[in-house]
Amino acid sequence: MPESHLPSNLPEYSVSEISQAVKRALETDFGHVRVRGEVSGFKRHSSGHCYLTLKDADANLDGVIWRMTVNKLAVVPADGMEVVCTGRVSSYPSRSKYQLVIEAVELAGIGALLKLLEDRKKKLAAEGLFDESRKRKLPHLPEVIGVVTSPTGAVIRDILHRLADRFPRRVLVWPVLVQGEGAAEQVAAAIAGFNALKPGGAVPRPDLLIVARGGGSLEDLMAFNEEIVVRAAAASTIPLISAVGHETDTTLIDFASDRRAPTPTAAAEMAVPVRAELVADVASHALRLVQALNRFIDEKRLRVEGLARGLPDPRALLEHAVQRLDDWGERLKNGLRALVRHDSRRLADLPARLKHGVARILEQRRMALETLAGRLESHRLSHANILARGYALARDAAGAVVTSAKAVLPGADLALEFHDGKLAVRAMGASPGPKAKPAPKREQGKLL
């Protein structure tokens, strides 16, 4: 019998058993480790989980970041970034692969961190979040100041103390974490929360915001370099002062804010003027105004006095005016009397003038009528001339002129006017035609 077929006392495992044993061994021996490497192949799955590979010059290590952990990361990995990942080594039995389950990510070295910030700064600047045209002017004297900072520590005390010294104002503090996990989200939420307050509400809406933190390392200030904080500062409709770190520290929120203060104390000095200086300025301006007004009045008084010297005596002008008024009054009275006498005479002569005018008008009308009558008699068409040529004028019993035979009824009384008199007749009826019998002898008429 070949040697390979000889019985053996080695334990036998199923594939699943050996995979689970390897998994337990890895998780036991490498339960919590820190691994440094360059990120490669980073991708975010639709499920929310993230997958990547950590590599160095000689080896690769797969890594996974579960969805619930991604939202808590202070630094989100990106391809080419050198990081230090904290987590536990485990295996993926379905593919016989081991991997690092990542729980935290840090940038490896200050150089990598600075490169990250520079790339982020360029990205946000390209979106216009740092443009000077977006920056608002700070109010001269805000009624309410909102402060986003840690409720404990020296920062808030320094700000309140400085405000009290310069010009006491009402201050609303929104407490937040200023470093570590969740700090960026809290700062962004505080800025948005102050902006969401309605004017005139139960909680007064600030006229100015101060986002402040004391000094620290670049890693300590990273919360104020996060995009969520920078975007919240740029979107704020309330003017905002950033006061993060010491004078030499610069964070990305400084570029998005309306003003950058080198220290939190300096932010308080930017926020309000010095009350004593304002009082002194007001008093100085008031004194200058009074002095200017006195000079103006003196100049006008001197000018009036100079003009008065060139004017005549007002009393003499008044006396002359009074005398002229008396003269005009007397002349007016005499003129009225003369006018009344003149009008009285004209009124007395009016009836005689009116009678004479009427008689003259009647005479003119009579002469015109006689002229027209003479002109009429001189023409052949006059009434008398027509009757003298053998015509007669017929009138009915009422004296109206008859112009048509049809209008005369048989037996009607008529009056015929000739040039030498009038004759009364009675109509017998219509006259026969040319061949009719001779008309009966009419009654003898009476000459009127």
Secondary structure, DSSP 8 states (H G I E B T S, - for coil): --GGGS--------HHHHHHHHHHHHHHHTSSEEEEEEEEEEEE-TTS-EEEEEE-SS-EEEEEE-HHHHTT-SS---TT-EEEEEEEEEEEGGGTEEEEEEEEEEESSHHHHHHHHHHHHHHHHHTTTT-GGG-----SS-SEEEEEE-SSSHHHHHHHHHHHHH---EEEEEE---SSTTHHHHHHHHHHHHHH--TTSSS---SEEEEEE----TTTTGGGGSHHHHHHHHH-SS-EEEEESSTT---HHHHHSSEE-SSHHHHHHHHS--HHHHHHHHHHHHHHHHHHHHHHHHHHHHHHHHHHHTS--HHHHHHHHHHHHHHHHHHHHHHHHHHHHHHHHHHHHHHHHHHHHHHHHHHHHHHHHHHHHHHHHTSTTSHHHHHHTT--EEE-TTS-B---GGG--TT-EEEEEETTEEEEEE--S----TTS---------EE-
